[in-house]
Amino acid sequence: MLLLALCVPLVTAQGSGEGLTIGFSQIGSESAWRTAFTEAVKAEAEARGINLLFSDAQQSQENQIAAIRAWLAQGDVDAIVLAPVIESGWDDVLQEAADSGVPVIIVDRNVDSDPSLFVTRVSSDFVHEGRLAAVWLAQATSGNCNIVELYGTVGSAAAEDRHTGFMQVIDLFANMNIIHSETGNFVRTEGKAVMESILSSEDPANICAVFAHNDDMAIGAIEAIKEAGLVPAQDILIVSVDAIPDIFDSLDAGETNATVELSPFMGGPAFDAVVAHLAGEELPKWIPVGGGLYTSRAAYDADHQ
Amino acid sequence: MKKLVGLRGDSRLLWTALALFVILFVDRLISPTFFDIRMVNDRLVGSLINILDNSAPYALLAIGMTLVIATKGIDLSVGAVMAICAAVAVVLIKNYEAGATEIYYQPGVVILITIAIGAICGLWNGILIAFLDLQPIIATLILMVAGRGVAQMITGGQSPTFTNESLAFVGRGVVGGVPFPIFIAIGVLIIAILVVRRTALGLLIESVGINDRASYYAGIQARAIKLFVYMVSGMCAAVAGMIVAGEVKSADPHTAGLFSGLDAILAVVIGGTALSGGRFNLVLSVMGVLIIQSLLAGLYVSTLHPTTNLVVKAVVVLAVLLLQSPEFRRFITQPFRRAA
């Protein structure tokens, strides 16, 4: 009888996770992308009938650990989804979760704990995003292009990995070179300031394309290119990463060429992982999520119905 | 002129100007077209114009910061105030774009409201400091931390964009080929100089900075002076916030003005205003801003890896500060003098 009672929620959980209670510890709301990510997870949980306990850590690891301990103490969660603020310092609390038999799924950023302490990690593949941008650019220019790279915040995984992936591809082409690489810290105004300076010092005819580590810097660069009397997306090709709503306005206006999606839709794969784990499936330690390259709003909408 | 900018035989102007010219000269070595200015679509384009344009919001912050520091205070909150004011302006103007006809959504009124919000932020700082006797660094730290949260609440965590050209003009308008922010910065600088040097106000600010209690007993309204300088700083931050928002037609509560306050403090220090209060000079503070922006412009066009930026910036700032120090100049010229 007890066994049957235990089995029932598992059976109904197959596929959707309906009836499960899942704690989601989010980093905060520091960017529009992060907010979209939170909304996407909440929407996914509601669509699946999952009871989501949401905790906003406001950029503090202490808050995240406190939230997880509270969930474990109350014994009311079937699983925990954790978007960690930083990589280190998770061993103790993950061990406590393991001791309580509550599976933990890491989303977005990484943790440096023993992989046996969590089920899997669901995240974007920044290196792949850089590769996608480079591949598009190589194709659009037949492998001939002098590139201005607008670097993200130096040292951030997103910036370093996108640069690495981008270089992996353009190194294959003798006539593709980065002629300027400068940081705009992922910020719109700084992207504009950097591009203005480069356009003032470099013959614009010598610049074939801009690769921006995020859409915001690309939007800044578009303004600088327009002010310099050039036509963005024609005189200078522009490819960036994120797929934020604003970049689609620029695509509609023909002022940028392509964007690689940094998927905020990590809730679905994370909940799938919870369900699969509870059903006894063995999962890989990393589940990379989505991130196609889009050159129009229509193509993006078609993929996200 | 020398008397007006408050130098009276001070050699600081010379050394600061020299530092600026050296940096511009190095920029010119890095990029042969650095001094070129050409006309594109009725707008002057060139590195020197970019430097002035990018300096404008920082110059405004530095003007407010100079007055604050002259009273022995500091205003860490200006970056957060920029974010709040940018958010207020953009959220209000979006109502106007959506067809709202109320008076407080009209572009001109939005600009005035935004400046008033900046003044209120400054008033908050001023009250904490002048009446509740909080340390300026703590009082303004509160708004620095909370302000970005306020800005995020105003925009709902998003980075709203707008299309209204009147508000955008503050940040990207062009008058006679010259970007409008440059006129704003020069205008505010001239007004500020006239007010502090042609009235007794400058003297009162200096006296409060040197010893606020003694000033109080001498009949100076030290509290009123402090309220005034923090409000000026807040209003300058409000205009800087609108410039930054106008430049890219959006308000980003997360990053607008981030670390701007520290750059403004750096510029004020390069300009020789003492953090211990008293002596101050607005023109030199603005030259400090130009030095930082000329340095950045050079880094942008150099082929150095971005990781080197902050170190190069620190080294150059240190060099400029040493160059200005009479003690240091005496120290390095000593061996030559002895030989002679």
Chai-1 contact restraints between the chains, C-beta under 6 A:
chainA,res_idxA,chainB,res_idxB,connection_type,confidence,min_distance_angstrom,max_distance_angstrom,comment,restraint_id
A,S29,B,G157,contact,1.0,0.0,6.0,A-B,restraint_1
A,E30,B,H254,contact,1.0,0.0,6.0,A-B,restraint_2
A,S31,B,H254,contact,1.0,0.0,6.0,A-B,restraint_3
A,A32,B,Q158,contact,1.0,0.0,6.0,A-B,restraint_4
A,A32,B,S159,contact,1.0,0.0,6.0,A-B,restraint_5
A,T35,B,G157,contact,1.0,0.0,6.0,A-B,restraint_6
A,Y151,B,P306,contact,1.0,0.0,6.0,A-B,restraint_7
A,V154,B,P306,contact,1.0,0.0,6.0,A-B,restraint_8
A,V154,B,T307,contact,1.0,0.0,6.0,A-B,restraint_9
A,E182,B,Y300,contact,1.0,0.0,6.0,A-B,restraint_10
A,E182,B,P306,contact,1.0,0.0,6.0,A-B,restraint_11
A,T183,B,P306,contact,1.0,0.0,6.0,A-B,restraint_12
A,V187,B,T255,contact,1.0,0.0,6.0,A-B,restraint_13
A,R188,B,V248,contact,1.0,0.0,6.0,A-B,restraint_14
A,T189,B,V244,contact,1.0,0.0,6.0,A-B,restraint_15
A,T189,B,E247,contact,1.0,0.0,6.0,A-B,restraint_16
A,T189,B,V248,contact,1.0,0.0,6.0,A-B,restraint_17
A,A193,B,N54,contact,1.0,0.0,6.0,A-B,restraint_18
A,V194,B,Y300,contact,1.0,0.0,6.0,A-B,restraint_19
A,E196,B,N50,contact,1.0,0.0,6.0,A-B,restraint_20
A,S197,B,N50,contact,1.0,0.0,6.0,A-B,restraint_21
A,S197,B,A297,contact,1.0,0.0,6.0,A-B,restraint_22
A,S197,B,Y300,contact,1.0,0.0,6.0,A-B,restraint_23
A,S197,B,V301,contact,1.0,0.0,6.0,A-B,restraint_24
A,S200,B,G46,contact,1.0,0.0,6.0,A-B,restraint_25
A,S200,B,S47,contact,1.0,0.0,6.0,A-B,restraint_26
A,S200,B,N50,contact,1.0,0.0,6.0,A-B,restraint_27
A,S201,B,S31,contact,1.0,0.0,6.0,A-B,restraint_28
A,S201,B,T33,contact,1.0,0.0,6.0,A-B,restraint_29
A,S201,B,V301,contact,1.0,0.0,6.0,A-B,restraint_30
A,G220,B,V248,contact,1.0,0.0,6.0,A-B,restraint_31
A,A228,B,V45,contact,1.0,0.0,6.0,A-B,restraint_32
A,G229,B,V40,contact,1.0,0.0,6.0,A-B,restraint_33
A,G229,B,N41,contact,1.0,0.0,6.0,A-B,restraint_34
A,D246,B,T161,contact,1.0,0.0,6.0,A-B,restraint_35
